[in-house]
Amino acid sequence: MYSKNGESYFIVDAHVALWDARPENQRNIHGKQFIDCFYDYHRNLSPESEVWSYEDYLYQGGERLMKDLFADGHVDHAVFQPAYLGEFYDNGFGQTEEAFALAQAHPDKLTYNHHWDPRNGEQGLRQLREDAKRFGLKGVKLYTAEWHGESRGWKLDDHWSYKYLEAAQELGIRNIHIHKGPTIRPLDRDAFDVADVDKVATDFTDLNFVVEHCGLPRLEDFCWIATQEPNVHAGLAVAMPFIHTRPKYFGQIIGELLYWLGEDRIQFSSDYAIWTPRWLVERFVDFEIPDELSEYAPLTTAQKKKILGLNAAAMYDIEVPAELQLRDETPTEVPVAS
């Protein structure tokens, strides 16, 4: 819980990862390119005091994650959103077993989401069913630009993707997080395009599609889709650190999202360990829309509380103490079209 000026905030970090990018796990040069791109984002968008050494960045481990998020980071609950990247890393980038073990040991603090790749066909569907049972999945993280053999990406509206989404419906996996954001070397820019979100959101109205990184740099495209698809949500991973380096740009991002989507469909994410949550939470609580962006309404405390945690808590059925809910209001409900 974070408190300031008499207000207390329930914080849900809706997009965190536990990864291993050390040289011994890098399958090829692309593994190094990927983590180097992450590190460039980290050091270029972070305050100087928050920049890690490159060696620390390659692997954090569960003990440090618990400290960075919960002891130091103001976070009350966090959701793992793993990326596999088996073409780049021998044992995968996201550390499934370590992350799941942490979530099992701390169910009050951590939720584990998993991943799938529809290019794995029937075998992958069988694995999804096993994974859903083993992990008790409420959500998944999809990487449409991930490489797979000679394929360098897939679309949400592909034939096999529909089979996996249908299986998700059947298995009760309602929250579909999708990386739709900036290009990460060596992945291809066009494989992150947001256009395919429109069709699946229409066809799977009882699933929530959380577009991580809110489509950046395609924010306008994303907003035009999300405003007419009430089961599409915005994840602020990658957008958040611009609060430090380009506050006017961040004001435009949050202003556009509030205008088009409203305050109930935006989720705070640190994208740990690209960034740590402490400074992001503190800066966001203090943030005001710059005066020169007068077309946007002021950002209210109630809106900040929803974005920082109440929205994701509603989506994942995370219990919020009564004193941290909005005064004189019922807890935020996740709006999904019927």
Residue, then its C-alpha position, 0 to 999 in steps of 0.5 A: m500500500y502506498s500513502k500520500n497526502g492522506e490518500s492510500y492506494f492499492i497497487v496492482d502491478a499488472h505486468v511483471a516478469l522473472w527472466d534469465a538472459r545470462p550468456e549461458n541461456q542465450r541460444n544465439i546472437h538474437g538472445k543478446q540482441f533482445i536483452d540489450c534492447f531491453y537494457d537500452y529502454h531501461r537506462n534511457l528512460s529511467p532516472e539515473s538513480e534507478v539504473w541497474s548494472y548490465e550484469d544485474y539486468l540479465y537475471q534477478g531471481g525471486e528473492r530480488l523480485m520480492k524485494d523490488l516489488f513488495a518490500d521497496g516497490h509499494v506493490d500489493h499484488a503483481v501478475f506475471q506476464p511471461a515471454y517464452l522466446g524459445e528461438f532465442y533462449d535455450n531454457g526460455f526467457g521467462q522462468t516458468e518454474e521459478a515464477f510459478a513457485l513464487a506465486q504458489a508460495h505467495p498467492d496473496k501477492l502473486t498471480y501466475n499467467h502463462h503463454w501459448d503459441p498457436r503455431n504449435g497446433e494440436q500438441g499446443l492445445r493439449q499442452l494448454r489444457e494441461d497448463a490451465k489445470r496445473f497453473g490454475l490460469k486466469g490469464v495468458k500473455l501472448y507474443t504475436a511477434e515471437w519467432h517459430g522456425e521460419s515464421r516471424g510472427w502470427k495474428l490473433d485472427d489466424h485459424w489456429s489462434y481461434k482454436y486456442l481462444e475457444a479453448a481459453q473460453e472453455l477453460g475459464i482463461r478470461n484475460i488475454h494479455i497481448h504484447k502490442g507495443p514498441t519493436i524489440r530487436p530482433l523482432d519485426r515491427d509489423a508483427f506487433d500491429v494492433a489491427d487483429v485485436d479488433k476482430v477477436a474482441t468482437d468474436f470473443t466478447d466474454l474474454n478481456f483483451v489487455v493490449e500491453h503497451c497500449g499499442l505504442p507507437r500506434l496509440e491512435d489505432f488502438c484507441w479507435i479499436a478500444t473505444q468500440e470494443p468494451n472488452v479491450h483494455a490498455g496496459l501501461a507497461v512501457a508508457m509509464p517511464f515516459i512520466h520521467t523523460r517526457p512528461k508531456y508525452f505521457g500526459q498525451i498518452i494518459g489523456e487519450l486513453l481516458y478520453w477514448l476508453g475511460e478510467d475503468r479500462i487502464q492498468f498500471s504496469s511497471d514491466y519489471a524488471i525493465w523498470t522497478p515500480r517504486w518510482l513509477v508509483e510515486r511519480f504517477v500519484d504526483f502526476e498532473i496533466p501539463d497545463e499546455l494539454s488543456e484539451y484533457a480533463p485533470l487526472t483525479t485521485a479516484q482515477k489514479k486509484k483505479i489505474l494503479g490497482l483497482n481495475a486489475a484487482a477487479m479483473y483478477d478477483i483480487e481482494v481489496p481491503a475495504e479502506l482502500q476501495l473508493r469511498d462511497e462506491t462499489p469496487t470497480e467492475v471489469p466492463v465486458a460486452s454481453 
